[in-house]
Amino acid sequence: MTLIRQPKPRLIMLALLLGFFAVTLVPRCCTIWKLNAQKQALEMKKIEITQSNQQLSAEKDKLNSPAAVERIAREKLGMVKKGEKVLMEVQTDSP
């Protein structure tokens, strides 16, 4: 007659506990890893957007100066100050 050893209850409980942790923690660790990667990508995008925002603010401040407004009015809109004369170049077609 051979005796079959029964597994100890503590060993069974430990195996079940380790299995439970493996099933519940591994997916959570994967999720945390993915979220950290996403967070880093978003932080890089935030830095790029912040730099772009600073450049646009500086450009806006520069364009709001009276000298810039005058230059744009003269170049794009053809405006002149009171008392100034406008000289226009006329091109003629010569055969």
PyMOL commands that set and color helices and strands:
alter all, ss='L'
color gray80, all
select helices_A, chain A and resi 9-63+66-77
alter helices_A, ss='H'
color red, helices_A
deselect
rebuild
show_as cartoon
